[in-house]
Amino acid sequence: MSDLLIGLLGVLVATNQPAAISNLANQTVGISVAVPNDPVEKEFQKVMQEDDAAQAEVDKWRQESKTVSKKTGEASSSDLGERIRKRLVPVRKSYDELIHRYPDYAPARLTYGSFLNQTGDEHAASQQWEKARELDPKNGASWNNLANYYGEHGPVKKAFEYYSKAIEIDPVEPLYLSNFADTVSLFRKEAMVYYHLDEQQVFIKALGLYQQALKLDPKNFKLAQDLAQTYYGIKPTPTDAALNAWTNVLNLAASDFEKQGVYLHLARFKLNANRFDEAREQLKDVTDESYQERKRSLLKNIEARQPKSN
């Protein structure tokens, strides 16, 4: 398999997306990936195309069901899940047959694991990724995917270990760093024990991982937001750094709705720094109805905490 195709496959399974590599290549780099000459890879490509077609149809059904539900106010059809299950059964069979014929072909194990994970069979997915890791221990995607699994199902210390290995293999993949940061932040007590740190040091460790990831993917809104959120846990709060982080999120926001959500965070950090007038001024930009309750709460806190002038 070409280096480009292997790289795309790594991204595919690392993000747990079921789409075929050919589509992913077109979406990410604007080129088509030719079907390779190796018979094993040809079969693999064929199964992925079958997977891609099935997932596209399933996505269409889900969107149609969501549209109907929105119009009628009723829950989606109860038989949708069964239709999806039946549509994906032959895809799973094709993967099983491919694995049976070529049990030592690591890319198929990785992609099959992604398919199984998407269909809800997470334990079976982890088994495929574990086998892929054994067959190709220098592919960071399998380590990352298994770390995701252990982060959800335990033991968490294994997630820490596997993320570290994925990053060691591919230190410039921001997804591995951000996943690691998410897990450290979420499982702070476990991280404290595993790394012999106190809680503040764990927050700082997570912050450092987010910063590394954002440096590699500086236009990623969600990543910038996750980084900025980490400042809520750091005490005493480094206000200027936190405001700089949220300002960066604001600059990456793609919609007015996203921007208004950031204004609330900026106002909260300014309030906590006793910069009451700045916080109140910031809240003037929050006009969306869905944010009004939070806005009122912040204004009430400003009123309660701001010293009254004589």
C-alpha positions, -999 to +999 in steps of 0.1 A: +000+000+000+013+035-009+025+058+019-003+082+010-030+055+013-015+042+046-015+078+059-051+083+050-060+050+065-044+061+098-065+093+098-096+073+090-093+049+119-079+075+143-110+096+139-133+065+139-149+075+107-164+047+086-161+064+052-138+048+026-103+060+020-110+070-015-136+095-003-114+107+025-086+114+001-108+135-021-121+155+009-088+161+025-062+164-003-084+168-034-070+138-052-083+103-060-065+072-047-060+046-074-069+010-066-036-008-060-023-037-080-018-060-051-047-086-050-050-082-012-052-045-014-077-047-043-100-069-021-095-045+007-105-015-014-136-033-026-148-040+009-142-004+019-162+008-011-190-015+000-187+000+035-188+035+021-219+028+001-237+013+031-227+041+054-239+067+029-273+050+026-276+048+064-267+084+068-294+093+043-320+073+062-310+090+094-312+124+079-346+117+064-359+104+097-346+135+115-363+157+089-396+139+094-393+140+131-387+177+131-417+183+109-441+161+127-427+164+163-428+126+165-400+102+173-382+085+144-396+053+131-390+024+154-379+002+126-350+025+115-325+007+138-335-026+123-332-013+088-297+000+096-287-033+112-298-053+081-280-029+058-247-033+076-248-071+081-234-079+046-206-053+051-196-070+084-197-104+065-174-090+038-149-078+065-151-112+082-143-130+050-115-107+042-099-111+076-104-149+074-085-149+041-058-125+051-055-126+089-022-108+090-032-078+070-031-050+095-049-022+075-080-044+072-079-050+110-077-013+116-106-004+093-128-033+104-123-021+140-135+014+129-166-002+113-174-023+144-169+007+167-193+028+146-219+000+147-217-002+185-197-034+189-169-017+208-154-048+223-151-065+190-135-033+176-109-033+204-100-069+195-094-059+158-073-029+169-053-051+193-045-075+165-036-046+142-012-033+169+005-066+172+008-069+134+020-033+129+032-018+162+046+013+145+012+025+134+000+051+159-036+048+149-041+014+165-025+026+198-047+057+197-079+038+190-072+013+218-064+042+242-099+056+233-114+023+242-096+019+275-104+055+283-141+046+281-140+011+294-109+010+316-084+005+329-077+042+324-040+037+331-038+017+299-053+046+280-025+069+294+001+043+283-013+038+248-018+075+241+018+081+251+029+053+227+008+068+198+024+102+203+059+086+205+052+070+171+036+101+155+044+132+176+029+156+149-006+141+149-027+166+169-056+142+174-035+119+196-024+148+217-060+162+221-074+128+229-047+123+255-055+158+270-092+150+271-085+118+290-061+134+315-086+162+321-115+139+325-098+113+347-079+137+369-078+114+400-065+085+380-039+108+364-028+121+398-021+086+409-005+074+376+018+104+371+023+112+408+009+148+404-014+170+424-046+182+408-032+215+397-003+198+380-027+175+362-046+205+348-013+220+337-003+187+320-036+187+301-031+223+292+003+215+278-010+187+257-038+209+243-012+236+235+009+211+216-021+199+196-033+234+188+002+244+176-001+216+151-037+224+142-041+261+149-074+266+130-093+239+150-121+257+168-130+228+191-094+222+201-089+259+209-121+258+230-110+227+249-077+244+257-094+275+269-119+255+290-089+241+309-082+275+325-113+270+346-095+244+366-062+263+372-059+281+405-050+309+409-064+317+375-039+332+351-065+357+338-045+372+309-036+338+296-072+326+299-085+357+281-059+353+254-070+317+249-107+326+247-099+355+223-082+329+201-114+308+202-134+339+193-112+345+163-118+309+151-156+310+156-175+304+124-209+318+134-224+346+154-239+319+177-204+305+184-191+340+190-218+348+215-210+317+235-174+328+237-185+363+249-200+346+279-167+329+288-148+361+283-173+379+306-170+352+333-132+354+334-134+392+336-159+390+364-138+366+383-109+390+379-131+418+393-130+436+360-167+443+364-172+471+338-154+451+311-175+420+319-207+440+317-196+456+284-188+421+270-223+409+278-239+436+256-229+415+226-248+384+238-282+387+222-292+352+212-323+340+231-307+306+241-279+325+260-301+349+279-304+329+311-267+326+314-263+363+306-288+373+333-270+351+358-237+368+350-252+402+352-267+394+386-233+382+398-217+414+386-243+435+404-238+415+436-200+416+436-192+451+422-185+476+450-212+502+452-199+538+446-207+564+472 
